[in-house]
Amino acid sequence: MKHNLLIFFCITAAALSSIIFWETDYLWFVLAGIAILFLGVTAYGSAQIQANYFVKSINKCKAGGKSIALTFDDGPDPDSTPRILDILLENDLKATFFVIGKKAVQHPELLRRIVDEGHTIGNHSYSHHYLIALFSRQKLRTDMLRCNEAIRDITGRAPAFFRPPFGVTNPRYAAVLKDLEMQSIGWSLRSMDTRAKNKYQLIQKIISTLKPKDIVLLHDHLPLTADTLPDIIGHCREMGIKIEPLPRLIGKEPYEKH
Ligand SMILES: [Zn+2]
């Protein structure tokens, strides 16, 4: 919708500029400016999940007062995921794991443990291919559906939540999510755990930006995230911030009904 408005605006601006600047030296500069604006806004909208530009994602909790939700992407991982599950269990906390389908089929026991311990599983695509944002609509649909089927085969339930790999969206995601009746879940706090060099850098990033109602993006395939999780939990406790399950805080059912 936002993109359609941009297309309308740019075409109208280009048409008006062509009339106004016809036979002047400025016409090509003005048209180039409109083209740059179009590409810039489109690129920003694709890369910024919070912009809700192509896909309407849930990027923040609605209920819960001072509560936040923890989400973990890119697992399951045979080393770090069990460590993270142990820490969550010790602290009686529930999180959401957006799993990669091809990793899930390699570690079905971890998926069963995630579910058995009361956490939520979401779809993070089957391949997590670095060019997935360029997949055709049909190829993307097959990839996302394959992840859902893998999760259903292992746990008996198919997820209704999807997190776009790399947070990149486009009109094909919008169409496939609608078709599969899935809800895109973004985040409001990107911990940058994939780039943090040590746990102090990671905890500092979280402490300095954490707010009530945040959906926190972490990665359960990273040893550093497992190392830092007790500090993150401790900080929340000191701040009086509760960690609650994402489905409760956004008021959405996390699995397909049928
Ligand atoms: Zn990912």
Boltz pocket constraint, residues with backbone or C-beta under 6 A from the ligand:
constraints:
  - pocket:
      binder: B
      contacts: [[A, 73], [A, 74], [A, 124], [A, 128], [A, 164], [A, 165], [A, 166]]
      max_distance: 6.0
